[in-house]
Amino acid sequence: MVSAESLNFDVLQIIFAHLSVPDLASVSQVNRSFLEGALPSLYRSLGFYLNQAKGYPRIVTPFAVVSARPDLAAHVQSIDIRVIPNVRVKQRTFPDPRFFRDCISALEVSDSLTSFTCTVGSTLPRLLPFIQSKPRLRTLRIEAGLTREQSEHLCQIRGLHSLALENASSAVMDALPKWAGSLKFTMEHLTIHMSPYLNGTVLQSTVQHLPRLRSFYVVGCLGTTHIDTLAVIEHTPFLESLALTVWGTVSDCFTQDAGRSVFMDLGIPDSYLTRKELVLPVSLFSFLQSLTRSTRLASLALRLSEQQQFPTSFVNKIMEMHGPHLRAVRFMGFMVSLRGLESLMGCDRLEKLAISIPTDDIVSLPSFYSFASVLAASTSLHTLIDVVNHGTYGKRTPLTTDRVKLLLEEVHSLTRVVSENRLWSVRAGCWLIILLYWPLTFEFLGFQFL
């Protein structure tokens, strides 16, 4: 008879790789063998988020644990810092120095680090010297409001496969083309988000050094337009995923055949700033049609800054163009009618759908049955996401567990429903519905900022 203690260490690691972190932490307490088998998975990723900051300093941070146990650093491959705890001294608030010490100590000994994320701009300058020395670092996502001297240190990082810059300063944008030249043999994913200092010249001189790009996202950058973004994709023959913000009236000047780059994913978030003119769905669709007339989209994400009705005729045209290939669709800022949904359910490969579920309109049971029956026409849909606009949050009827149960019963292929940071999941072989509260980023389409 085989006991749990007699299982090989490699077997335990394979089993534990399928467990969630809370379950993994519980399993690790069973015996010493389980603890040793769970440690690589438990400490593979270190993170600090808002819910942890609320409990600080009562809770021990993962950085403090690794600082006290340097042997655990051998397992650390990813670090994700989204918030910094503060301390109050004489009616003034400062970043907690003890937290910084633990972070720096953990970074120093984490030689296997491959991914680093820090979206707190004031934190990065203090951590930057310790990131530079990581030879295995491949993924970097930062809030890059750096000075010229700090930007020079940032550009010394080599070997990156994925780079995401948020709110980048003018110094970082000026240094980006030269940095891109040193990354031309490795860089495959580039994201520039909300940088007012990005312009067409910087974009052109940067992308021309990155022929290996597979995904390219330029979102919310006031100094550049979709025309500038589209003008540089001629340098990216392997491009598969593109996201760009459409400012103001869509220009018809883009007439080149974009089909030479097969955009498997496309995201078009519209401006949400009042300085720019709103893009009407008619012109947006004409732009979309011109851009993708020779491509086969596997995923499509569209977002408008103001809620509008998405005409059924547009849905039908999208189906004609890309229906046989679409696997993921996200419409934000659009209300899609039941007739439009019927057309979408004709996608044989559609697996993930993110729309604004009209909960106010389908509050009655017969109306909800009509909505569920439309979705039931799909045999491939397994994930439904209720996209809620921030302007309407709290003013709409929430999706209830009873309605979700009904939805899961009617739509046999559906296994996950997400709404307002809640996840309902049904496991195979049972009707148990698990309700989890967690911060969702809606990155299933591959677009980090849509």
HELIX and SHEET records of a PDB file:
HELIX    1   1 ALA A    4  SER A    6  5                                   3    
HELIX    2   2 PHE A    9  PHE A   16  1                                   8    
HELIX    3   3 VAL A   21  VAL A   27  1                                   7    
HELIX    4   4 ARG A   32  LEU A   42  1                                  11    
HELIX    5   5 LEU A   50  GLY A   55  1                                   6    
HELIX    6   6 PRO A   62  ALA A   68  1                                   7    
HELIX    7   7 PRO A   70  HIS A   75  5                                   6    
HELIX    8   8 PRO A   97  VAL A  109  1                                  13    
HELIX    9   9 LEU A  124  GLN A  132  1                                   9    
HELIX   10  10 ARG A  148  LEU A  154  1                                   7    
HELIX   11  11 SER A  170  SER A  182  1                                  13    
HELIX   12  12 GLY A  200  VAL A  207  1                                   8    
HELIX   13  13 HIS A  226  VAL A  232  1                                   7    
HELIX   14  14 ILE A  233  HIS A  235  5                                   3    
HELIX   15  15 ALA A  258  ARG A  260  5                                   3    
HELIX   16  16 PRO A  281  THR A  292  1                                  12    
HELIX   17  17 THR A  312  HIS A  322  1                                  11    
HELIX   18  18 LEU A  338  LEU A  344  1                                   7    
HELIX   19  19 LEU A  365  LEU A  375  1                                  11    
HELIX   20  20 THR A  401  GLU A  410  1                                  10    
SHEET    1   A16 SER A  45  PHE A  48  0                                        
SHEET    2   A16 SER A  78  ILE A  81  1                                        
SHEET    3   A16 SER A 115  CYS A 118  1                                        
SHEET    4   A16 THR A 139  GLU A 143  1                                        
SHEET    5   A16 SER A 162  GLU A 166  1                                        
SHEET    6   A16 HIS A 189  HIS A 193  1                                        
SHEET    7   A16 SER A 215  VAL A 219  1                                        
SHEET    8   A16 SER A 241  LEU A 244  1                                        
SHEET    9   A16 ASP A 265  PRO A 269  1                                        
SHEET   10   A16 SER A 299  PHE A 310  1                                        
SHEET   11   A16 ALA A 328  VAL A 336  1                                        
SHEET   12   A16 LYS A 352  ILE A 355  1                                        
SHEET   13   A16 THR A 383  ASP A 386  1                                        
SHEET   14   A16 ARG A 416  SER A 419  1                                        
SHEET   15   A16 ARG A 422  VAL A 426 -1                                        
SHEET   16   A16 ILE A 433  TYR A 437 -1                                        
SHEET    1   B 2 ASN A  86  VAL A  89  0                                        
SHEET    2   B 2 ARG A  92  PRO A  95 -1                                        
END                                                                             
